[in-house]
Amino acid sequence: MKLSTRLRLQALAVWTARILTGFTFIVSGWAKAIDPWGFIIKVGEYLTVWGMNVPEEAIITGCSTLAIIEFATGVMIATGCLRRVAVWCAAAMMTFMLPLTLYIWIASPVSDCGCFGDFIKISNAATFAKNIVISALVVYLLFRNRTLRGIYVPAMQWLVIVASLAFPLYLAFMGYQVQPLVDFRPYKTGTPVFTDVSRTDEPDMFLYERNGITKEFPLDQLPDSTWTYVGDATATDAGLGGDIEIRDADGYDCAADFYESTGPVLLLIVPEPDVHYLSFAHYVNRLYAASQRENIGFAAVLGAEGAELKRWADWCRPSFDVYTADPTSLKQLVRGKEALVYIYNGEIIWKRTLGSLSTVMPGEMTKEALDNLAVPDSGTWHAIALGLYVAFLVLVYLLSLSPAIVRFFVSLLRKI
C-alpha cells in the first residue's frame, strides 16, 4: 500500500473516531444540560439504592458540572481542539462510566441509566455495549489523535472552548431555574393535560382475579365463581394526562372535576412538599387572591398524602383546594420543587417554576398577563441559543482562515 493511501486511511480512521466519540459526548452532555432536574432525579435514585446520603447542593453542582464538561469534551474531540487534553478527559470519564454501567447492567438497580435523559432511553445492556465501543474509540484516540490537526488553529481554540462551556451552562441554568428549554416528557406545552373517561358501552374484555393472578376474559367465556370480578378491561380512568390520579384529602378520585372545568386554570404543582415551599407561600396566596378577582381557577396538587399532607397544610394554611397525586408523575409534568402550570380548556399553555415566575409576574396578575407570558419550553429559546452558538463556531472558523487575524490572536495570547 502506498504511503499516501495509508496516511489517508489513518486520517479517515482518526476523524471517524473523533466524530463518533465527540457526537456521543455532545448528545449525552446536551441531554443532561437541557434537563438538569431529570439528571438530578436519576442520580438521586442511584444514591437511594446505594444507601448514600449526599447533600442536595453537591448533587446539583456535580450533575450540572458533569453535563457541561461532557458537552465541551465532545465538541473538543469532534473538532480536534486540545487534542491531548480532550481525549484524556474523555478517558477519565469512561474509566468511571464503563465499570459503572457494567454494574448497572448486572445488578439493574434502576431501569434506565439516564445517560441521555428523556431524550433517548436505552436499556442497561445497550448502555454498557455503547460504552464498550466508545471506550475502544477513546483508547485509539489516545495513541492517534495528536497525529492529525483539528479544524481550528490553536490560537482560536480557546474561543471554541469558552463558547462550548457557555452554551450548556445556559441550558442547565434555564432548565434548573425555569423549565427545560426542550421538553421530551409526556406533558408538553400545547398538549391536552386532561382526558375524559373512555369506556365502551359493551366492553369486550373483563378482568377477574384468583390467587393473586389477574386475567382478562371475553363475555362468552367468563370464569367460574372461584374467580373474583375486578373490572372492565377496556375502561381507562380519567386523569391528568390520562395516567395521573388526582385525589382529595379523603382519597376520592377528583379527576372528573378537573376534566369538566373550562376556561383558565392555574395548578400549583409541588411534587415533594417540604419547608422549601414556605418561601413562596405568601406569593402563592397573592396569586390565588388575584386569580379569584380574574375568575381564574386555582388549585394545588401535591405529591403527598395522609400525615405529610396535613403537616404541609398546617405549615402553609392554604385557602385554595389541595389535591394529591403520585410524586413521580408530577415530576414528569413539571421540573423543580414547586411550579405553576397554566391551563386553558384543559390544554397546557405554559409551565414555570415558582422561583422564575415570581421575577416576571407580580402578585397583581391579570389574565392578559398570564396569556402573554413567554413560554420557555416551547423550543424557541433553545433554537435561538443553538443558532447563536453554531454561528459563533462558524465565525471563529472563518476568522481562523485569515493569517493576519491568527497572528493577532497569537500575539494576544503571548501577552496574556
C-alpha positions as CSV (number, residue, x, y, z in Angstrom):
1,M,0.0,0.0,0.0
2,K,1.3,3.4,-0.9
3,L,2.3,5.8,1.9
4,S,-0.2,8.4,0.7
5,T,-3.0,5.9,0.7
6,R,-2.1,4.7,4.2
7,L,-1.9,8.2,5.5
8,R,-5.4,9.0,4.1
9,L,-6.8,5.9,5.7
10,Q,-5.2,6.8,9.0
11,A,-6.7,10.3,8.8
12,L,-10.1,8.8,7.9
13,A,-9.9,6.5,10.9
14,V,-8.9,9.3,13.3
15,W,-11.7,11.6,12.0
16,T,-14.3,8.7,12.2
17,A,-13.2,8.0,15.8
18,R,-13.4,11.7,16.6
19,I,-16.8,12.2,15.2
20,L,-18.4,9.1,16.7
21,T,-16.9,9.8,20.1
22,G,-17.5,13.5,20.1
23,F,-21.1,13.2,18.9
24,T,-21.9,10.7,21.6
25,F,-20.4,13.0,24.3
26,I,-22.2,16.0,22.8
27,V,-25.6,14.4,22.8
28,S,-25.2,12.9,26.3
29,G,-24.0,16.2,27.7
30,W,-26.7,18.2,25.9
31,A,-29.5,15.9,27.1
32,K,-28.3,16.2,30.7
33,A,-27.8,20.0,30.5
34,I,-31.2,20.6,28.9
35,D,-33.0,18.8,31.7
36,P,-30.8,19.1,34.8
37,W,-33.7,18.2,37.1
38,G,-34.1,14.9,35.3
39,F,-30.4,14.1,35.8
40,I,-30.6,15.1,39.4
41,I,-33.6,12.8,40.0
42,K,-31.8,9.9,38.3
43,V,-28.6,10.4,40.4
44,G,-30.8,10.6,43.5
45,E,-32.3,7.2,42.6
46,Y,-28.8,5.7,42.4
47,L,-27.8,7.2,45.7
48,T,-31.0,5.9,47.4
49,V,-30.4,2.4,46.1
50,W,-26.8,2.5,47.4
51,G,-27.9,4.0,50.8
52,M,-25.8,7.1,50.4
53,N,-26.8,10.4,51.9
54,V,-25.3,13.2,49.8
55,P,-26.1,16.9,50.3
56,E,-28.5,18.2,47.7
57,E,-26.2,21.1,46.8
58,A,-23.4,18.7,46.0
59,I,-25.7,16.6,43.7
60,I,-26.9,19.7,41.8
61,T,-23.4,21.1,41.4
62,G,-22.0,17.7,40.3
63,C,-24.7,17.0,37.8
64,S,-24.5,20.4,36.2
65,T,-20.7,20.3,36.0
66,L,-20.6,16.9,34.5
67,A,-23.2,17.8,31.8
68,I,-21.2,20.9,30.9
69,I,-17.8,19.2,30.8
70,E,-19.3,16.2,28.9
71,F,-20.7,18.5,26.2
72,A,-17.5,20.6,25.9
73,T,-15.3,17.5,25.8
74,G,-17.4,16.1,22.9
75,V,-17.1,19.4,20.9
76,M,-13.3,19.4,21.5
77,I,-12.9,15.8,20.4
78,A,-15.2,16.3,17.3
79,T,-13.3,19.4,16.1
80,G,-9.8,18.4,17.1
81,C,-9.3,21.1,19.8
82,L,-6.9,20.4,22.6
83,R,-6.1,17.0,21.1
84,R,-4.3,15.6,24.1
85,V,-6.4,17.2,27.0
86,A,-9.8,16.4,25.4
87,V,-9.0,12.7,24.9
88,W,-7.6,12.3,28.4
89,C,-10.7,14.0,29.8
90,A,-12.9,11.5,27.8
91,A,-10.7,8.6,29.0
92,A,-11.2,9.7,32.7
93,M,-14.9,9.8,32.3
94,M,-15.0,6.4,30.5
95,T,-12.8,4.9,33.2
96,F,-15.6,5.6,35.7
97,M,-18.6,5.1,33.4
98,L,-17.6,1.7,31.9
99,P,-17.4,-0.3,35.2
100,L,-20.5,1.7,36.5
101,T,-22.6,0.7,33.5
102,L,-21.4,-2.9,33.8
103,Y,-22.6,-2.9,37.4
104,I,-25.9,-1.4,36.3
105,W,-26.3,-4.0,33.6
106,I,-25.7,-6.9,36.1
107,A,-27.4,-5.5,39.2
108,S,-30.1,-3.4,37.5
109,P,-30.6,-1.0,40.4
110,V,-32.6,1.3,38.1
111,S,-34.5,0.5,34.9
112,D,-32.9,3.3,32.9
113,C,-29.3,4.5,33.3
114,G,-30.3,8.1,32.3
115,C,-27.3,8.6,30.0
116,F,-29.4,10.5,27.5
117,G,-32.1,11.7,29.9
118,D,-35.7,11.6,28.5
119,F,-34.3,12.4,25.0
120,I,-33.2,8.8,24.3
121,K,-34.0,5.9,26.6
122,I,-31.9,2.7,26.1
123,S,-31.6,-0.4,28.1
124,N,-28.9,-1.0,30.6
125,A,-27.4,-3.7,28.3
126,A,-27.4,-1.3,25.3
127,T,-25.7,1.3,27.5
128,F,-22.9,-1.0,28.5
129,A,-22.4,-2.1,24.9
130,K,-22.3,1.6,23.8
131,N,-19.7,2.4,26.4
132,I,-17.5,-0.5,25.3
133,V,-17.5,0.9,21.8
134,I,-16.8,4.5,23.0
135,S,-14.0,3.3,25.3
136,A,-12.3,1.5,22.4
137,L,-12.5,4.6,20.3
138,V,-11.1,6.7,23.1
139,V,-8.2,4.3,23.6
140,Y,-7.5,4.5,19.9
141,L,-7.5,8.3,20.0
142,L,-5.1,8.3,23.0
143,F,-2.5,7.0,20.6
144,R,-3.6,8.6,17.3
145,N,-5.4,11.8,18.0
146,R,-2.3,14.0,18.1
147,T,-1.2,12.8,14.6
148,L,-3.9,14.9,12.9
149,R,-4.7,18.6,13.3
150,G,-8.2,19.8,14.0
151,I,-10.3,22.3,12.1
152,Y,-9.4,25.2,14.3
153,V,-5.9,26.7,14.6
154,P,-4.5,26.6,18.1
155,A,-4.7,30.3,18.6
156,M,-8.5,30.3,18.1
157,Q,-9.4,27.1,20.0
158,W,-9.9,28.9,23.3
159,L,-12.9,30.8,21.7
160,V,-14.4,27.4,20.8
161,I,-13.9,26.1,24.3
162,V,-15.4,29.1,26.0
163,A,-18.5,29.0,23.8
164,S,-18.8,25.2,24.3
165,L,-18.8,25.8,28.1
166,A,-21.2,28.8,27.9
167,F,-23.9,27.1,25.8
168,P,-24.6,24.1,28.0
169,L,-24.2,26.3,31.1
170,Y,-27.1,28.5,29.7
171,L,-29.2,25.3,29.0
172,A,-28.6,24.0,32.5
173,F,-29.3,27.3,34.2
174,M,-32.6,27.7,32.3
175,G,-33.6,24.1,32.8
176,Y,-33.0,24.3,36.6
177,Q,-34.4,27.8,37.3
178,V,-37.3,27.9,34.8
179,Q,-38.1,24.7,32.8
180,P,-36.2,22.6,30.3
181,L,-36.0,24.6,27.0
182,V,-36.9,21.4,25.1
183,D,-39.5,19.1,26.7
184,F,-39.2,15.4,26.0
185,R,-41.8,14.3,28.6
186,P,-45.4,13.4,28.0
187,Y,-46.9,16.7,29.1
188,K,-45.6,19.2,26.6
189,T,-46.8,22.7,26.1
190,G,-49.8,22.8,23.8
191,T,-51.0,19.3,24.6
192,P,-54.2,18.5,26.5
193,V,-53.5,17.6,30.1
194,F,-56.9,16.2,30.9
195,T,-58.6,13.2,29.3
196,D,-62.1,12.0,29.5
197,V,-63.3,8.6,30.7
198,S,-63.0,6.3,27.8
199,R,-65.5,3.4,28.2
200,T,-67.3,1.4,25.5
201,D,-71.0,0.7,26.0
202,E,-70.4,-3.0,25.7
203,P,-66.9,-3.9,26.9
204,D,-65.2,-6.8,25.1
205,M,-63.0,-8.0,27.9
206,F,-63.4,-8.3,31.7
207,L,-60.8,-8.6,34.5
208,Y,-61.0,-11.4,37.0
209,E,-58.6,-12.3,39.8
210,R,-57.8,-15.5,41.7
211,N,-54.9,-16.3,44.0
212,G,-53.2,-13.1,43.1
213,I,-53.4,-13.7,39.4
214,T,-55.4,-11.3,37.2
215,K,-56.6,-12.3,33.7
216,E,-58.8,-11.0,31.0
217,F,-61.9,-12.9,29.8
218,P,-64.3,-12.3,26.9
219,L,-68.0,-12.0,27.6
220,D,-68.8,-15.5,26.3
221,Q,-66.0,-17.2,28.3
222,L,-66.4,-15.7,31.8
223,P,-64.8,-17.9,34.6
224,D,-66.4,-19.8,37.4
225,S,-67.2,-18.5,40.9
226,T,-63.7,-19.2,42.1
227,W,-62.6,-16.0,40.2
228,T,-63.4,-12.5,41.6
229,Y,-64.6,-9.8,39.2
230,V,-62.1,-6.8,39.2
231,G,-63.4,-4.5,36.5
232,D,-63.8,-3.7,32.8
233,A,-60.6,-4.3,30.9
234,T,-61.5,-1.7,28.3
235,A,-62.1,1.2,30.7
236,T,-59.4,3.8,31.5
237,D,-59.7,6.2,34.3
238,A,-59.8,10.0,33.6
239,G,-56.9,11.9,34.9
240,L,-54.0,14.2,34.3
241,G,-52.5,13.2,31.0
242,G,-54.6,10.0,31.3
243,D,-52.3,8.4,33.8
244,I,-52.1,10.6,36.9
245,E,-54.8,10.0,39.5
246,I,-55.8,13.2,41.3
247,R,-57.5,12.6,44.7
248,D,-58.7,14.8,47.5
249,A,-57.6,14.5,51.1
250,D,-60.1,11.7,51.7
251,G,-58.8,9.7,48.8
252,Y,-61.6,10.2,46.4
253,D,-60.8,10.4,42.7
254,C,-61.4,14.1,41.6
255,A,-60.1,13.8,38.0
256,A,-63.6,14.2,36.6
257,D,-63.9,17.6,38.3
258,F,-60.7,18.8,36.6
259,Y,-61.8,17.4,33.2
260,E,-65.2,19.1,33.3
261,S,-63.7,22.5,34.2
262,T,-63.3,25.0,31.3
263,G,-61.5,28.3,30.9
264,P,-58.2,29.3,32.5
265,V,-56.9,27.3,35.5
266,L,-53.7,27.7,37.5
267,L,-52.3,24.5,39.0
268,L,-49.7,24.7,41.8
269,I,-47.6,21.5,41.5
270,V,-45.4,20.5,44.5
271,P,-44.0,17.0,43.9
272,E,-42.2,16.8,47.2
273,P,-43.8,19.3,49.7
274,D,-41.4,20.4,52.4
275,V,-40.3,23.6,54.2
276,H,-38.7,25.0,51.0
277,Y,-42.3,25.9,49.9
278,L,-42.6,28.4,52.8
279,S,-40.5,31.0,51.0
280,F,-43.2,31.1,48.3
281,A,-46.3,30.7,50.4
282,H,-47.1,34.4,50.6
283,Y,-46.5,34.9,46.9
284,V,-48.8,32.0,46.1
285,N,-51.5,33.3,48.3
286,R,-51.3,36.6,46.4
287,L,-51.6,34.8,43.1
288,Y,-54.6,33.0,44.4
289,A,-56.3,36.2,45.5
290,A,-55.6,37.7,42.1
291,S,-56.9,34.6,40.3
292,Q,-60.2,34.9,42.2
293,R,-60.6,38.5,41.0
294,E,-59.9,37.4,37.4
295,N,-62.2,34.4,37.6
296,I,-59.3,32.0,37.1
297,G,-59.5,28.6,38.6
298,F,-56.7,27.8,41.1
299,A,-55.8,24.5,42.9
300,A,-52.7,22.7,44.2
301,V,-51.6,19.2,43.5
302,L,-49.1,17.7,45.9
303,G,-47.1,14.6,45.9
304,A,-48.1,13.7,49.5
305,E,-51.0,12.3,51.4
306,G,-52.0,11.5,55.0
307,A,-49.9,12.9,57.7
308,E,-47.4,14.5,55.3
309,L,-50.2,16.4,53.5
310,K,-51.7,17.5,56.8
311,R,-48.3,18.8,58.1
312,W,-47.9,20.8,54.9
313,A,-51.4,22.3,55.2
314,D,-50.7,23.2,58.9
315,W,-47.5,25.0,57.8
316,C,-48.9,26.9,54.8
317,R,-52.6,27.4,55.7
318,P,-53.7,27.3,52.0
319,S,-57.0,29.0,51.2
320,F,-57.3,27.1,47.9
321,D,-58.3,23.5,47.2
322,V,-55.5,21.0,47.6
323,Y,-55.3,17.6,45.9
324,T,-52.8,14.7,45.9
325,A,-51.1,12.7,43.2
326,D,-48.2,10.4,42.7
327,P,-45.0,12.4,43.1
328,T,-43.2,10.6,40.3
329,S,-45.9,11.5,37.8
330,L,-45.9,15.1,39.0
331,K,-42.2,15.3,38.3
332,Q,-43.0,14.2,34.7
333,L,-45.4,17.1,34.4
334,V,-43.1,19.8,35.7
335,R,-39.5,20.2,36.8
336,G,-38.5,21.9,40.0
337,K,-39.5,21.7,43.6
338,E,-42.6,23.8,43.1
339,A,-44.1,25.1,39.8
340,L,-47.2,26.6,38.3
341,V,-49.0,25.2,35.2
342,Y,-51.3,27.4,33.3
343,I,-54.1,25.6,31.6
344,Y,-56.8,26.8,29.3
345,N,-59.7,24.5,28.4
346,G,-57.6,21.5,29.5
347,E,-54.6,22.4,27.4
348,I,-51.2,23.4,28.8
349,I,-50.3,27.0,27.9
350,W,-47.0,27.2,29.9
351,K,-45.1,25.8,32.9
352,R,-42.7,27.6,35.1
353,T,-41.0,27.2,38.5
354,L,-42.3,29.5,41.2
355,G,-38.8,31.0,41.5
356,S,-38.7,32.1,37.9
357,L,-42.3,33.2,37.9
358,S,-42.0,35.5,40.9
359,T,-39.5,37.6,39.0
360,V,-41.7,38.2,36.0
361,M,-45.2,38.0,37.4
362,P,-46.2,40.3,40.2
363,G,-49.0,39.4,42.6
364,E,-51.4,41.7,40.9
365,M,-51.7,39.5,37.9
366,T,-54.3,39.6,35.1
367,K,-55.5,37.0,32.6
368,E,-53.9,39.1,29.9
369,A,-50.5,38.9,31.6
370,L,-50.9,35.1,32.0
371,D,-51.8,34.7,28.3
372,N,-48.8,36.8,27.2
373,L,-46.2,35.2,29.5
374,A,-43.3,33.9,27.5
375,V,-43.2,30.1,27.1
376,P,-39.6,28.9,27.8
377,D,-40.1,25.2,27.0
378,S,-41.6,25.6,23.5
379,G,-38.2,25.1,21.9
380,T,-37.9,28.6,20.5
381,W,-35.4,29.8,23.1
382,H,-33.3,26.8,22.6
383,A,-33.3,27.2,18.8
384,I,-32.1,30.8,19.2
385,A,-29.3,29.8,21.6
386,L,-28.2,26.9,19.4
387,G,-28.3,29.1,16.3
388,L,-26.1,31.7,18.0
389,Y,-23.7,29.0,19.3
390,V,-23.3,27.4,15.8
391,A,-23.0,30.8,14.1
392,F,-20.2,31.7,16.6
393,L,-18.3,28.5,15.8
394,V,-18.6,29.1,12.1
395,L,-17.4,32.7,12.5
396,V,-14.4,31.6,14.5
397,Y,-13.6,29.1,11.8
398,L,-13.8,31.7,9.1
399,L,-11.6,34.1,11.1
400,S,-9.0,31.4,11.6
401,L,-8.6,31.2,7.8
402,S,-7.1,34.7,7.8
403,P,-3.3,34.6,8.7
404,A,-3.4,38.2,9.9
405,I,-6.2,37.5,12.4
406,V,-4.4,34.4,13.6
407,R,-1.2,36.4,14.1
408,F,-3.2,38.9,16.1
409,F,-4.6,36.3,18.5
410,V,-1.2,34.6,18.8
411,S,0.3,37.9,19.9
412,L,-2.6,38.5,22.3
413,L,-2.2,35.1,23.9
414,R,1.5,35.7,24.3
415,K,0.8,38.9,26.2
416,I,-1.7,37.1,28.5
